[in-house]
Amino acid sequence: MPTSTSSSHFFVNTDLKWYKRHHPSAVVDNPIHFWLREGYAYLTPKPVPGTPPGDGVQQDMHNAYADHLRQMKKGDVIYAYESMTGAGYVAAGIVQESWDEQEHAGRAELFRDEHELYYRIRVAWDAGFHCSLKDLRASGFSHPIPAIGAIRDRERIAFLSGQRR
């Protein structure tokens, strides 16, 4: 998976346990399988129990996700990880195009219902990439906590890049 030295690196959390808890009627057993098949990374804000759609909390999440997606450019590297299962990084990919800045709907097989809004960005995923939480910790790294963000630590980038070869 070649990248230029000027590529930026990002992570996005697939949050398997959270996903199953908040999307019990979804057809997809694991969202990363859907992501790999469809060629996208998907983001939807974490619902706060009892919070009606359109609430300010959800809007804040949308805004935070949008800020990170706007930073991603074609050729940037993105890592998908599962924090709550301890799986660590489960795929790596190359961003294929800048974010379209659109809210999408209509993927009831992935989300709660066809009206749930989500963001997506096109990614050419490498399903052969894996880096367990155990391997991360053994190398002195921890997993990222937020749902999405930039990886700025050069040592972590070098470590993850080495894992991709």
C-alpha positions in Angstrom: 0.0 0.0 0.0 2.3 2.8 -1.2 1.9 6.3 0.2 3.8 9.5 -0.2 5.8 10.9 2.6 3.4 13.9 2.7 0.4 11.7 3.4 -1.5 12.4 6.6 -2.6 9.5 8.8 -6.0 9.1 10.5 -7.8 6.6 12.6 -11.5 5.8 12.8 -13.2 3.6 15.3 -15.6 0.8 14.1 -16.8 0.4 17.8 -18.2 -3.1 17.3 -19.7 -3.5 20.8 -21.2 0.0 20.7 -22.5 -0.7 17.2 -24.3 -3.9 18.3 -25.7 -2.3 21.4 -27.2 0.7 19.5 -28.1 -1.0 16.2 -29.6 -4.3 17.2 -31.8 -4.6 14.2 -29.0 -4.0 11.7 -28.4 -6.9 9.3 -24.6 -6.4 9.3 -22.8 -8.5 12.0 -19.7 -6.3 12.0 -19.5 -2.9 10.4 -15.9 -3.3 9.2 -17.0 -6.1 6.8 -19.6 -3.7 5.3 -17.0 -0.9 5.1 -14.5 -3.2 3.3 -17.1 -4.4 0.8 -18.6 -1.0 0.1 -15.2 0.9 0.0 -16.1 3.6 2.6 -15.5 4.6 6.2 -18.9 5.5 7.8 -19.5 7.8 10.8 -22.7 8.4 12.7 -22.9 10.3 15.9 -23.2 8.4 19.1 -26.8 8.7 20.4 -27.2 9.9 23.9 -30.0 7.8 25.6 -33.2 9.7 25.5 -31.9 12.4 23.2 -34.2 13.2 20.3 -32.8 13.5 16.8 -31.6 16.9 15.9 -30.5 17.6 19.5 -27.4 19.8 20.0 -25.3 16.9 21.3 -25.7 15.0 18.1 -25.0 18.2 16.1 -21.8 18.6 18.1 -20.7 15.1 17.1 -21.6 15.7 13.5 -19.5 18.9 13.6 -16.5 17.1 15.2 -16.6 14.3 12.6 -17.0 16.8 9.8 -13.9 18.7 11.0 -11.8 15.5 10.8 -13.3 14.4 7.5 -12.5 17.8 5.9 -8.8 17.3 6.8 -8.6 14.0 4.9 -7.4 14.2 1.3 -6.9 11.7 -1.5 -3.8 9.6 -0.7 -4.0 9.9 3.0 -3.8 6.8 5.1 -6.7 5.7 7.4 -6.7 3.0 10.0 -9.9 1.3 11.3 -9.8 0.0 14.8 -12.0 -1.7 17.4 -11.4 -0.3 20.8 -14.0 -2.0 22.9 -13.3 -5.5 21.7 -9.5 -5.3 22.2 -9.0 -6.2 18.5 -6.9 -3.1 17.8 -6.4 -2.0 14.2 -8.5 -4.2 11.9 -7.9 -2.6 8.5 -5.9 0.1 6.8 -6.7 2.0 3.7 -6.0 4.9 1.4 -8.5 7.8 1.1 -9.7 7.8 -2.5 -11.3 11.3 -2.7 -12.0 14.2 -0.5 -15.1 14.1 1.7 -18.3 15.0 -0.2 -19.5 17.1 2.8 -23.0 15.4 2.5 -25.2 13.7 5.1 -26.4 10.4 3.7 -29.3 8.2 4.7 -30.9 5.0 3.6 -28.6 2.2 4.8 -31.0 0.4 7.2 -28.8 -2.7 6.8 -26.0 -0.8 8.5 -27.7 1.5 10.9 -30.9 1.6 13.0 -33.2 2.6 10.2 -33.1 4.1 6.7 -33.5 7.7 8.1 -30.4 7.7 10.3 -27.9 10.2 8.9 -24.3 9.3 8.4 -21.1 10.7 6.8 -18.9 8.6 4.6 -15.6 8.9 2.8 -14.3 6.6 0.0 -11.4 4.4 1.1 -9.5 1.6 -0.7 -9.2 -0.8 2.3 -6.5 -3.4 2.9 -8.3 -6.1 4.8 -5.0 -8.0 5.3 -3.8 -5.3 7.8 -4.1 -6.2 11.5 -2.4 -4.8 14.5 -3.8 -6.1 17.8 -4.1 -4.0 20.9 -1.6 -6.5 22.5 1.0 -5.7 19.8 0.3 -1.9 20.2 0.9 -2.1 23.9 4.0 -4.3 23.5 5.4 -1.5 21.3 4.6 1.2 23.9 1.4 2.5 22.3 -2.2 2.6 23.4 -5.2 2.6 21.2 -6.9 5.9 20.3 -10.0 6.8 22.3 -12.1 9.1 20.1 -14.2 7.9 17.2 -12.0 9.7 14.6 -8.8 11.7 14.6 -5.4 12.5 13.1 -2.3 10.5 14.0 0.4 13.0 14.4 3.0 11.0 16.4 5.8 10.1 14.0 6.8 7.0 16.0 3.3 5.6 15.9 3.0 6.4 12.1 6.3 4.6 11.6 5.2 1.6 13.7 1.8 1.3 11.9 3.4 1.8 8.5 5.8 -1.1 9.3 2.9 -3.3 10.2 1.3 -2.7 6.8 4.2 -4.2 4.8 
